[in-house]
Amino acid sequence: MTDLQHPGATSATVDRPDPGADAATPPKAPRERRVRPDESPAGRYGPGFLVKLALMAVVDAFGAYVVWSAWVAESWVVLGAMVAMLAVANWVYFSRRTVPLKYVLPGLIFLFTFQIFTIAYTGWVAFTNYGDGHNSTKDDAISALLTQNERRVEGSPSLPLTVVTDGDALGFAVVRPDGTTAVGDADDALAPVEATVTEGRIAAVDGWEVLDRQEILERQGEVTNLRVPLSDDPNDGSVRTQDARTGYVFTPTLVYDEAADTMTDTTTGTVYTPNDEGQFEAADGSTLQVGWRVFVGFDNFTTAFSDSRYAGPFFQVVVWTFVFAFLSVATTFLLGMFLATVFNAPHLRGRKIYRTLLILPYAIPGFVAPLLWSGLLNRSFGFVNQVLLGGAAIPWLTDPWLAKFSIIAVNLWLGFPYMFLICTGALQSLPTDVLEAAKIDGAGRLRTWRSVTMPLLLVSTTPLLISSFAFNFNNFALIYMLTGGGPRFADASVPLGHTDILITMVYSVAGLDGSAPKNFGLASALSIVIFVIIATISAIAFKRTRSLEEIN
């Protein structure tokens, strides 16, 4: 019996194809692959490609300029990093296999340039003696010593001199005693040149432009500081001038012996040899004033914690930094939360107007407001003393304790609008069903606030409080603009004060304010300490944030 005769046969069984028919049916032709628009010649080299090509040409041109500048400055790290970034950028944007990377590459480049490289460079500087007197390499230090320690050669003739320029570079064109002319600049020694001499002085010189009197006066400092080597040997001296008309030959009082790696003072006969601290040192322990960068290990960290000049102020600054950051967050949060709760009442009329007025301090730039308050709190003519307090002479910014109180008060005025905004948003986003359930269970307002509202509020605001703590831990603008870190410690040998926090201490130790010699190595070491402290506190705080999600 066939399937067609079977009573229980289904339609699928009835429609079963005949095996013999498959052999007779011709095979289907393979489906043609659709060509994507960007794979066709018109799409691949269309307007989009031309725009991309133009943008990458601009990027490559800028990169080539940076590479050339790094090559001239012999900054091999910057050169290598830029070449690598250019190669990656061109590969990503001209390859069809890296579409996702096209969107994240700019962010990765900025992350590497402004974050990773900065952190790595700071870490490297922290282990060196980089600072005043140790700014460059040993070769640069030798050249600086030979240039800065010099005296006029006795009996040397005066040279009629003309100040010339080749672009931005200044140079001297002189008439030698034998009547020949020569020209040179700070990098190239005097070399013979064709020139026009008028009344014993060069009036024109091939390849150079003669500066007139007005231009010389505008660049007087550069002219008097310029030293043009007499020859390729630095021991032969250099030509200098004070009046831009007559040059004299000066020779260094120090002579460097490259074979022995020693520096000898020709006037005293003292011999200086290089030491491990990047300086030339004599047998009696005296050193030459110019040194070079060397690796010093953990010396900067040891100095920060053990040197009496820094150790005492350092620990006082650390304690005040923690107190300032904690009180800043606590006071601004409590006031902002209180005001947010008050103005979140639905029956309060004019809430929008009040909220707008409360956030006005937040609209003032953070570096301008402390300057305004420094004037308002001035002891002699400030508005607070003269008007509000009837001419009192309260030292708001010069007394150690009042200065700290003033900083906390001003920061409260600056910071509570931010906390008011985030608390208002958090309160408005609280689930109403939880609040209603607490009310049904018989919880009063205080119990509801303590057990429901406050935990939910902290869950959403704790990450922002942690970031606010980190911000205030490094709130440089407020301290520097309001008190400048003062009043100064009476017994401190370094320019630090009672209101300095770690970041302003780093600024002062680095010597950027001009109050002390620059010490970038020690400042970088302190920066690493700050980073470790903030990272540790943030990690612990974020880890404990989860416990706030459990509502009792």
Secondary structure, DSSP 4 states (H G I P E B T S, - for coil): --GGG-TT--HHHHTPPPHHHHHHSPPPPPPPPPPPGGGSHHHHTSHHHHHHHHHHHHHHHHHHHHHHHHHHTT-HHHHHHHHHHHHHHHHHHT-TT-HHHHHHHHHHHHHIIIIIHHHHHHHHHHTB--BTTBSS-HHHHHHHHHHHSEEEPTTPPPEEEEEEEETTEEEEEEE-TTS-EEEEESSS--EE--EEEETTEEEEETTBEE--HHHHHHTHHHHHH--EESSSSGGG-EEEESSSSEEEEEEESEEEETTTTEEEETTT--EEEE-TTSSEE-TTS-B-S-----B-TTHHHHHHHH-HHHHHHHHHHHHHHHHHHHHHHHHHHHHHHHHHHHTT-TT-TTHHHHHHHHTHHHHS-TTTHHHHHHHHT-TTT-HIIIIITSS----TTTSHHHHHHHHHHHHHHHHHHHHHHHHHHHHHTS-HHHHHHHHHTT--HHHHIIIIIHHHHHHHHHHHHHHHHHHHHT-HHHHHHHTTT-SBPTT-SSS-BTT--HHHHHHHHTTTTSSS---HHHHHHHHHHHHHHHHHHHHHHHHHHGGGG---
